[in-house]
Amino acid sequence: MIRCLEESDLDQVCEIECAMFSDPWSRQGFLDCLQLKHVITLVISKEDKIIGYGCLYLVLEEGDIMNIAIDAAFQGKGLGSRLLDALLDAGTLRGVKTFFLEVRKSNRPAINLYAAHGFEQIAVRKHFYQKPVEDALVMKKDVSVHHP
């Protein structure tokens, strides 16, 4: 099930965050997201266990996917794809026309996921990531607006 992040989810989200990223967001960072109207934070759960999450930051007609992660034990089952679709849908409903994200240059599974969802590389940010230092690929997806 995919739904909005709730404060009661934070322990599980932070556990995944710390396991998946070498420079994790703090609990306070996620708590701050809950307070902001221009941030959409979704979780994906299975039997009341949080197994993934994603954060989308909105600025006018742009959406920046700040973070997306699936617990390692549940990767490779299409859950990241479902969560990404849900973030894109939520952003589009809020008027986003262009989505952006950064991804580690070495994170081939994530790059492939984003490419499969229509993201294209538009730039490289040198030394964007720390722990370890690595370049980020900047990817972009334009959303075509359909009118009936």
N, C-alpha and C positions, 0 to 999 in steps of 0.2 A: 504494500500500500504506500502511496506517495501522498504526503500532506505537509503542511507548514510546520516548521520547527517550533517547539514549545520549550519553555525554560526547563521543564522536567526531563527533556532529552539531552541536556548539555553534557552530563557525565559520559554518556555513551558516544556522543559526537566527538568530544575531546579525546576519548580513548582511541577512536578511529584516526582522528587527526594526528595524534602523537605517533601512532604506529605507521602511518602512511607517509608522513612528511618529516624531513630532517630539520626544518625550521617551522614548527607548528604554530598555528594561531593559538592565542590564549583563550581560556574560558571566558574572560571578560570581553575579548574580541567578538566571540559569538553572541554573548549577552547584549553587547552594543548593537549588533545586527537586528536583534529582536525589537529594539526601540526605534529603529529607523524606518520610516514609511517608504523610503526609496531603495530598500534592500529586500529582496525576496529570498528567503532561506527555506529550502525544502529538505525533508528527510524521506528516506525509503525504509520501510520496516517489514519484518517478517515475524509473525507471531509475537508482536510487541517488542521485538528487539530491533534497534536501529542498526541497519547494515550499510547505510550510506547517506550522504548529504550533499547539497550544492547551494552555493550562494551567488546571487545575481544582483549586481549594483546598477541602479537605473539613473541615468542622467539624460533628461529630455527624451530624444528618440534613440538613444544608445543604451545598450546593456553590456556590462562587463562581467563575464563569468569569472568571479574571484576565486572560487574554490569548488572542487567537485571530487568526491572520493567514495569508493566502495570498499568495505572491509575486505581484506585480502582473502578471507575464507569464502567470499561470495563473488569474487571476480570471475569473469569469463562466462557469465550466465545471462548477459544482455541487460543487467540491471543499470549499468552506467549509461547505456543507450536510452533506457526508459527515463532515467533521472534527467539526462540532458534534454530529451524531448519535453519533459515537464517544465524545465526551466525556460526553454525556448518558447513554449506555449504561454507560460505565465507572463513572460516579458512581452510577447507579442500582444497579449490582451491588455497590457499596460501601455501600448503604443510604441514599443521598441521596433525600429526599422533596421538597425544594424547592431550585431553582436560582436564583441571582441573578447579575446582571452590570450593569456600567455601560458606557454607550456615549456617544460624543460626540453632542450634540444634532444636529449637522450631518451625521452619518454615515448618510445615508438608506439606502444599500445594506445596511449592517450591521443597522440597525433593521428593515428589511424581512425580512432573513434570520431574525432572532430572532423576529419576529412570526409568520413562517411556521412556526416550530418551537414555537409555543404560548407564547412569552413575552409578557407584558403590562407596559406601563409602570405603575409604582406610585409613583414619586417623581421629583423633580429635585434633583440636588446642584449648587448654585450654585458656579460657578468651580472645579469639581472638577479640570479639566484645565488644564495650563500649556502654554505654547509652542504655540499661542496659548491664552490663557485662554478657557475655554468651559465651559458647563454640561454635566453628564452626565445622561442619562436612566437611572434605575434600573429594571431590568426583572426580572420574576420569572416562574418557571414551576413550577407544582406538578405533581408526578408522581403519577399514580394508581397505586396498587399493586394488581396483579391476583393473586388467589389461585386456584389450580386447584380 
